[in-house]
Amino acid sequence: MKNEYEKYNIKKVINASGKMTILGGSKVSEDVYEQMSFGAQHFFEIKDLLDKTGSYLASLMNVESAYIVNSASGGIAQSVAACITLKNQCSPLDLYCLENKKREVVICKGHNVDYGTPIELTIGLGGGHVVEAGYANACTIDHIQSKITENTVALIYVKSHHCVQKGMPDVSSFIDLAHKNHLPVIVDAAAEEDLLAYYQLGADVVIYSGTKALEGPTSGLLIGKKSFIDHVKKQSQGIGRVMKVGKENILGLTYAIEKYLSHQHMSLQQQTQRFEKFNQQLNQVKGVQARCVQDSAGREIIRSEISFDEKQLHMNASVIAKKLKEGPVCIYTRDYLSNVGKLEIDIRDVDDHELKMIYDKLMNIIGGQNNE
């Protein structure tokens, strides 16, 4: 009997790039899958299910309110919509009404990124109009203050490796400024691992992807102030209807979060140890250097950064990354630094056998010879 790869003629994927949406986010564990299966095979009053699972998670996390949505992007759009309908005192059905002048969302220019789609498109879907503050490599509190007008409905802070990391205001100062101006703060923390840091700093709503650090099904998690999230819930009468989350994913994510909060995660040292043999082998190859580096955005993630000498290998990193994706087993690496001759290996969803497969395919591509 054909498996799904054969039936649909699709490639097997080794995900060494991290929790990427284009690859399906994360693998869900068997126990999370069991919760999803229960959800898929039973009926619920969905509003009640969302309210009750949200209350359960809020109690578990000791936050005012929590709410499950279809994705982090959906959470951003609905949070922006909540700000607009609240500020204009209008119905979610009138979100895009031209009479609603108050729809400006201020964002640091260095945070106006493309994370698979431009964030300004997601904000626009929620009815917002993006107003950039500062410059790509420098944004101050004064820059942000200068962009706040009577038509501003919210400030949004994006915590992501996609963003410019230098010259940006810290989250705490950003939140304080917003609240001095009586404006809500939306924090996009989609791939972040700390579920409480930004809430504890006073953000009105913090948005996480359910399928990245939390290793749940395709979904999103909102935590924040009850008064704000209550307005987000009202968007189910409007744009939230086309962003609905399935009952199986509601139960799957709820359990995944419960599991995430109760389990100990691999330390930086443990992650580094997993790369020890892999890096040693690569460092014996001419034109190749490998070392462990921590995530550029400061998360508790260690990766192997592999540098390729184009002159010695007669091949650049971009070509190597492309060749790794060829064949029956497609290997995805983190390619953000390929233009400067580097690829990164993220080990979180890679087992030891797959790590050896990555090494073997690399050697096959570059025709590796020992330095000896």
Long-range contacts (C-beta under 8 A, 24 or more apart in sequence): 11-328, 11-329, 11-330, 12-328, 12-329, 12-330, 13-329, 13-330, 13-331, 13-332, 14-329, 14-330, 14-331, 14-332, 14-350, 14-354, 14-357, 14-358, 15-332, 15-346, 15-349, 15-350, 16-331, 16-332, 16-333, 16-334, 16-345, 16-346, 16-347, 16-349, 16-350, 16-354, 16-358, 17-332, 17-333, 17-334, 17-335, 17-346, 18-191, 18-301, 18-334, 18-346, 18-348, 18-349, 19-191, 19-209, 19-211, 19-212, 19-213, 19-348, 19-349, 20-332, 21-116, 21-209, 21-211, 22-116, 23-332, 24-211, 24-218, 25-209, 25-210, 25-211, 25-212, 25-218, 26-211, 26-212, 26-214, 26-215, 26-216, 26-349, 27-215, 27-349, 28-215, 28-216, 28-217, 28-252, 28-256, 29-215, 29-256, 29-259, 31-255, 31-259, 32-215, 32-216, 32-217, 32-252, 32-255, 32-256, 32-259, 33-252, 35-251, 35-252, 35-254, 35-255, 36-217, 36-248, 36-249, 36-251, 36-252, 37-248, 38-251, 39-246, 39-247, 39-248, 39-249, 39-250, 39-251, 39-252, 40-246, 40-247, 40-248, 42-247, 43-247, 44-247, 46-244, 46-247, 46-250, 47-236, 49-247, 49-250, 49-251, 50-233, 50-245, 50-250, 53-250, 53-251, 53-254, 54-229, 56-254, 57-221, 57-223, 57-254, 57-257, 57-258, 58-223, 60-257, 60-258, 60-261, 61-195, 61-196, 61-223, 61-257, 61-261, 62-196, 63-196, 63-199, 63-223, 63-224, 64-224, 64-225, 64-226, 64-229, 65-223, 65-224, 65-225, 65-226, 65-228, 65-229, 65-230, 66-221, 66-222, 66-223, 66-229, 67-221, 67-222, 67-223, 67-229, 67-232, 67-233, 68-210, 68-219, 68-220, 68-221, 68-222, 68-245, 68-249, 68-250, 68-253, 68-254, 69-219, 69-220, 69-221, 69-222, 69-240, 69-243, 69-245, 70-218, 70-219, 70-220, 70-243, 70-244, 70-245, 70-249, 71-209, 71-210, 71-218, 71-219, 71-220, 71-243, 72-188, 72-190, 72-207, 72-208, 72-209, 72-210, 72-220, 73-117, 73-122, 73-220, 74-220, 74-240, 74-243, 74-245, 75-205, 75-207, 75-220, 75-221, 75-222, 75-232, 76-119, 76-122, 76-123, 76-126, 76-156, 76-186, 76-188, 76-207, 77-122, 77-123, 77-125, 77-126, 77-239, 77-243, 78-126, 78-232, 78-235, 78-239, 78-240, 78-243, 79-126, 79-154, 79-186, 79-205, 79-207, 79-222, 79-228, 79-232, 80-105, 80-123, 80-126, 80-127, 80-128, 80-153, 80-154, 80-156, 80-186, 81-126, 81-127, 81-232, 81-235, 81-238, 81-239, 81-240, 82-228, 82-231, 82-232, 82-234, 82-235, 83-128, 83-153, 83-154, 83-184, 83-186, 83-231, 84-126, 84-127, 84-128, 84-153, 85-231, 85-234, 85-235, 86-153, 86-231, 87-153, 91-237, 91-238, 92-234, 92-235, 92-237, 92-238, 92-239, 92-240, 93-237, 93-238, 95-126, 95-127, 95-238, 95-239, 96-127, 100-127, 101-151, 102-150, 102-151, 102-152, 102-153, 103-127, 103-128, 103-129, 103-151, 103-153, 104-128, 104-129, 104-131, 104-149, 104-151, 104-152, 104-153, 105-129, 105-130, 105-131, 105-152, 105-153, 105-154, 105-155, 105-156, 105-186, 106-131, 106-132, 106-133, 106-144, 106-147, 106-148, 106-152, 106-154, 106-155, 106-156, 107-131, 107-132, 107-133, 107-155, 107-156, 107-157, 107-158, 108-132, 108-133, 108-134, 108-139, 108-143, 108-144, 108-157, 108-158, 108-163, 108-164, 108-168, 108-169, 109-133, 109-134, 109-135, 109-136, 109-139, 110-134, 110-135, 110-136, 110-137, 110-138, 110-139, 110-163, 110-164, 110-167, 110-168, 111-156, 111-157, 111-158, 111-160, 111-163, 111-164, 111-168, 113-158, 113-160, 113-162, 113-163, 114-162, 115-160, 115-162, 115-190, 119-156, 119-158, 119-188, 123-156, 125-239, 126-239, 127-239, 128-153, 128-154, 134-167, 135-167, 136-164, 137-164, 137-166, 137-167, 138-167, 139-167, 139-168, 139-169, 140-169, 141-169, 141-173, 141-174, 141-177, 144-169, 144-174, 144-177, 145-177, 145-181, 148-181, 148-183, 152-181, 152-183, 153-183, 153-184, 154-178, 154-183, 154-184, 154-185, 154-186, 155-183, 155-184, 155-185, 155-186, 156-185, 156-186, 156-187, 156-188, 157-185, 157-186, 157-187, 157-188, 157-198, 157-203, 158-188, 159-187, 159-188, 159-189, 159-192, 159-198, 159-297, 160-188, 160-190, 160-191, 160-297, 161-191, 161-295, 161-296, 161-297, 161-299, 161-336, 163-297, 165-296, 165-297, 171-198, 171-201, 171-203, 172-201, 175-201, 175-202, 175-203, 176-202, 184-228, 190-220, 191-299, 192-299, 193-265, 193-299, 193-300, 193-301, 195-223, 195-257, 195-260, 195-261, 199-223, 199-224, 204-228, 205-229, 205-232, 210-249, 210-253, 210-256, 213-260, 214-253, 214-256, 214-257, 214-260, 215-256, 215-260, 216-249, 216-252, 216-253, 216-255, 216-256, 216-257, 217-248, 217-249, 217-252, 217-253, 217-256, 218-249, 219-245, 219-249, 219-250, 219-252, 219-253, 220-245, 221-253, 221-257, 265-300, 267-300, 268-294, 268-300, 268-302, 271-301, 271-302, 271-347, 272-302, 274-347, 274-352, 274-355, 275-302, 275-304, 275-345, 275-347, 278-304, 278-345, 278-355, 278-358, 278-359, 279-304, 281-359, 282-306, 282-359, 282-362, 283-371, 284-370, 284-371, 284-372, 285-363, 285-366, 285-368, 285-369, 285-370, 285-371, 286-312, 286-368, 286-369, 286-370, 286-371, 287-311, 287-312, 287-313, 287-366, 288-313, 288-366, 288-368, 293-344, 301-346, 301-348, 302-347, 303-334, 303-344, 303-345, 303-346, 303-347, 304-344, 304-345, 304-347, 305-337, 305-342, 305-343, 305-344, 306-342, 306-343, 306-344, 306-345, 306-362, 307-341, 307-342, 308-341, 308-342, 308-343, 308-366, 309-341, 310-341, 313-366, 315-365, 315-366, 316-341, 317-341, 317-342, 317-343, 320-362, 320-365, 320-366, 323-365, 324-358, 324-361, 324-362, 324-365, 327-361, 329-357, 329-361, 331-357, 331-358, 331-361, 333-358
